[in-house]
Amino acid sequence: MARRGTNAFKRNDAIRALQSARDGGLEPAMMEVILGPDGTTTFRVYGDRAADTTSEVVSTKEWDAEIAKLKAKAAPKPTG
């Protein structure tokens, strides 16, 4: 019997990411799943015009910068 490898994310997580993109007005054309070295999973949902314009690339960089700021704020403070 073949065994499946462990999934770092669940199918429902991907579905929620797609629904969130649609709720935000984006019609998804592609999804990228990024598995971080610390075990975190990031979903990037791209619209149908993602390859057509460079403005999408700039906004992706801005989005990544904002996520990094939020992660820095949410990092637990060392005690001691």
C-alpha positions as CSV (number, residue, x, y, z in Angstrom):
1,M,0.0,0.0,0.0
2,A,1.4,3.4,-1.0
3,R,1.6,6.0,1.7
4,R,0.9,9.6,1.2
5,G,3.3,12.2,2.4
6,T,2.3,14.7,5.0
7,N,0.4,17.7,3.7
8,A,1.6,21.0,5.1
9,F,-1.7,22.6,4.3
10,K,-5.3,21.4,4.1
11,R,-7.5,21.6,1.1
12,N,-9.9,23.9,3.0
13,D,-7.1,26.4,3.5
14,A,-6.7,26.7,-0.2
15,I,-10.5,27.0,-0.8
16,R,-10.7,29.8,1.9
17,A,-7.8,31.7,0.1
18,L,-9.7,31.5,-3.2
19,Q,-12.9,32.6,-1.6
20,S,-11.2,35.6,0.1
21,A,-9.7,36.7,-3.2
22,R,-13.1,36.5,-4.9
23,D,-14.7,38.4,-2.0
24,G,-12.0,41.1,-2.5
25,G,-13.0,41.5,-6.2
26,L,-10.2,39.4,-7.7
27,E,-11.1,36.6,-10.1
28,P,-8.4,34.0,-9.4
29,A,-6.5,32.5,-12.3
30,M,-3.6,30.9,-10.4
31,M,-2.6,30.1,-6.9
32,E,0.9,29.7,-5.5
33,V,1.5,27.8,-2.3
34,I,4.7,28.7,-0.5
35,L,5.9,26.5,2.3
36,G,8.1,28.4,4.7
37,P,11.2,26.9,6.4
38,D,9.4,27.3,9.8
39,G,6.4,25.3,8.6
40,T,4.2,28.3,7.7
41,T,2.1,28.1,4.6
42,T,1.4,31.2,2.4
43,F,-1.1,31.3,-0.4
44,R,-0.7,33.8,-3.2
45,V,-3.7,34.1,-5.5
46,Y,-3.2,35.8,-8.8
47,G,-5.8,37.2,-11.1
48,D,-6.2,36.6,-14.8
49,R,-4.2,39.7,-15.6
50,A,-1.3,39.0,-13.4
51,A,1.1,38.2,-16.3
52,D,-0.1,41.1,-18.4
53,T,0.9,44.1,-16.2
54,T,3.9,45.0,-14.1
55,S,1.6,46.8,-11.6
56,E,0.6,43.4,-10.3
57,V,4.3,42.7,-9.5
58,V,4.8,46.0,-7.7
59,S,1.6,45.4,-5.6
60,T,2.9,41.9,-4.7
61,K,6.1,43.4,-3.4
62,E,4.1,46.0,-1.4
63,W,1.9,43.2,-0.1
64,D,4.9,41.2,1.0
65,A,6.3,44.2,2.8
66,E,3.1,44.7,4.7
67,I,2.9,41.1,5.7
68,A,6.5,41.3,7.0
69,K,5.5,44.4,9.1
70,L,2.5,42.5,10.6
71,K,4.6,39.4,11.4
72,A,7.2,41.7,13.1
73,K,4.4,43.2,15.3
74,A,3.0,39.8,16.1
75,A,6.3,38.2,17.1
76,P,6.2,37.3,20.8
77,K,8.4,39.5,23.1
78,P,11.2,37.6,24.8
79,T,10.7,37.4,28.6
80,G,13.4,37.4,31.1
